[in-house]
Amino acid sequence: MHITQVFHSIIQSDTEDHWQRFEYRAVNRAVFKQDVNLRIVCNYEEDKLVEDFKENWATKHSNSHATSYAYRIYYGSTFIAYVVLVSIDGGRALLPLPNTETMRPDLLAFRVAEIFDRNQIHEYMSRSGLKYPEGT
C-alpha cells in the first residue's frame, strides 16, 4: 500500500464501522478492519505534546484544561505520519488542531478525531468555533 492509499483509506472510511478501537492502560489504538496492517496509536504518556495547551478555542469550555497528543499512523511496522489531536474540556472531547488563520483542521486530522471521538466531536467543533475541513 502506498502512503497516499493509507491516507485515502482513513479519509474515505466509515469512522464507526470500519475501525475497531482498543484502549488498554494509557494506550488508545484503532485498527482498520479492512486491512489490519493499518492502525492509529496514541500512548497518552509518551505521545503527549503540550500538557497545558493554551489556545482560546480549546480552553473556553467549562473545564479549561486541554492537552495535545500525537496520534501516530502505522502501516505494518512502518510509521507513516502523525496528526495532532487536542483533548479539551477536561477530556470530554478530542478535536483536531486547526489552522490558526482559518480555524479549519485538515481532513486527515479531522477523520482521525472522528475515529477516536465519535460522540462529542461535532458538538465541540461548534462550541469551539472550529470550521469543518473542506471535503466533508
C-alpha positions in Angstrom: 0.0 0.0 0.0 1.3 3.5 -0.9 1.3 6.3 1.6 -1.4 8.1 -0.4 -3.5 4.9 -0.2 -3.1 4.9 3.6 -4.3 8.5 3.8 -7.1 7.8 1.4 -8.2 4.7 3.4 -8.5 6.8 6.6 -10.3 9.8 4.9 -12.8 7.6 2.9 -13.5 5.1 5.7 -16.7 5.0 7.8 -15.2 6.0 11.1 -17.7 3.9 13.1 -18.0 0.7 11.1 -14.5 0.4 9.5 -12.4 0.8 12.7 -12.0 -1.4 15.8 -10.9 0.7 18.8 -9.0 -0.7 21.8 -8.0 1.1 24.9 -5.6 -0.6 27.4 -3.9 1.3 30.2 -2.6 4.6 28.7 -2.7 3.4 25.0 -5.6 4.1 22.7 -5.5 2.4 19.3 -7.7 1.9 16.3 -7.3 -0.9 13.7 -8.7 -0.7 10.2 -11.0 -3.7 9.8 -10.5 -4.0 6.0 -6.7 -4.1 6.4 -5.4 -4.8 9.9 -1.9 -3.6 8.9 -3.3 0.0 9.1 -3.6 1.3 12.6 -3.5 4.6 14.6 -2.0 4.7 18.0 -1.7 7.2 20.9 0.2 6.4 24.1 -1.1 9.1 26.4 2.1 9.2 28.4 4.7 9.0 25.5 2.7 10.9 22.9 1.8 14.0 25.0 2.9 17.1 23.2 1.7 20.0 25.3 0.3 19.2 28.8 -1.2 22.7 29.3 -2.4 23.6 25.8 -3.4 27.2 25.6 -5.4 28.3 22.6 -8.7 30.1 23.1 -10.8 27.6 21.1 -9.5 24.8 23.3 -9.8 26.5 26.7 -13.2 28.3 26.5 -15.2 25.4 27.9 -16.4 24.7 31.4 -13.2 22.9 32.2 -10.4 24.9 30.6 -7.8 22.2 30.8 -6.6 21.0 27.4 -3.7 18.7 26.3 -2.4 18.0 22.8 -1.3 14.5 21.7 0.3 12.9 18.6 -1.8 10.2 17.1 0.6 8.0 15.1 -0.4 6.3 11.9 1.3 3.0 11.0 1.1 0.5 8.2 2.5 -2.8 9.4 5.6 -1.8 11.5 6.2 1.3 9.4 5.5 4.7 10.9 3.7 6.8 8.3 2.8 10.1 9.9 1.1 11.6 12.9 -1.7 14.1 13.4 -2.2 16.4 16.4 -5.4 16.0 18.4 -6.3 18.1 21.4 -8.2 16.7 24.4 -10.4 19.6 25.6 -12.9 20.3 28.4 -11.1 18.1 30.8 -11.0 15.2 28.4 -14.7 15.3 27.4 -13.8 15.7 23.7 -11.0 15.2 21.3 -10.6 17.7 18.4 -8.1 18.1 15.6 -5.7 21.0 15.7 -6.9 23.7 13.3 -5.0 26.2 11.2 -5.0 29.3 13.4 -5.9 31.6 10.5 -8.8 29.7 9.1 -9.8 27.7 12.2 -10.2 24.8 9.9 -8.3 21.5 10.6 -7.0 19.4 7.7 -9.2 16.5 6.6 -6.9 13.7 7.7 -6.7 15.0 11.3 -10.5 15.5 11.4 -11.1 12.0 10.3 -8.7 10.6 12.9 -10.5 12.7 15.5 -13.8 11.2 14.3 -12.4 7.7 14.7 -11.5 8.3 18.3 -14.3 10.6 19.4 -17.5 9.6 17.8 -19.9 11.1 20.3 -18.7 14.6 21.1 -16.7 15.9 18.1 -19.5 17.6 16.2 -20.9 19.3 19.2 -17.4 20.5 20.3 -16.4 21.6 16.9 -19.3 24.1 17.0 -18.7 25.1 20.7 -15.0 25.7 19.9 -15.7 27.8 16.9 -13.9 25.4 14.5 -14.9 25.1 10.9 -15.2 21.7 9.2 -12.4 20.8 6.8 -13.0 21.2 3.1 -14.2 18.0 1.6 -16.5 16.9 4.5 
